Amino acid sequence: ALLMIGGMSNFGAGRWHQSPLAQVLPAEMTANDGMAGGPLRISLTQEGEAHPVCLLADNREESQQLWEKLPQLPGVNRVRNVHPASRVLLQAGSHPLLVVKEYGRGRSAVFTADMTWQWILKAGQGEAHKRFWRNLATWLTRSDYRDTEKNVFVDAERLQCEVGQESVFNAH
């Protein structure tokens, strides 16, 4: 599983399009794509309405209402192209926000924003925030977070890295 989360130094600015991970990611970006400024309203695509990652409640209607309550995003990373085998599940304005893809035996996703903490602080939607990120991790890893027999832990040698600095991650 691979997840890339947006931010000022991520995606194109991070030169991921020149790395071996470029073929695994569900969207293409370059160093010149930059950020799209907001405020940008979050909306479900037709495919996102039924996708397990985007179900914030036990039924579609309640889930849709929760998405509509979330605050607008101040900006997102632009993507140059969404790969043909990929699916856009969420949009921020007219820009892809969550794009997913099956890749070999795994899955990958890009989430082009880094401001979901605002769902908790500005909208009081802590449960929606927690459910979204759990749903995404569960879908990416083809697991079930309620299954205590299938825990995966990841650690790194350091918490912060400089641009271009290599870091090693270990999965247990």
Helices and strands as residue ranges (DSSP letters): E 2-5, G 11-14, G 16-18, G 20-23, E 27-28, E 35-40, E 42-44, H 46-50, G 52-54, H 60-69, E 73-77, E 81-82, E 87-92, E 95-103, E 106-111, H 117-121, H 126-141, E 154-156, E 169-171
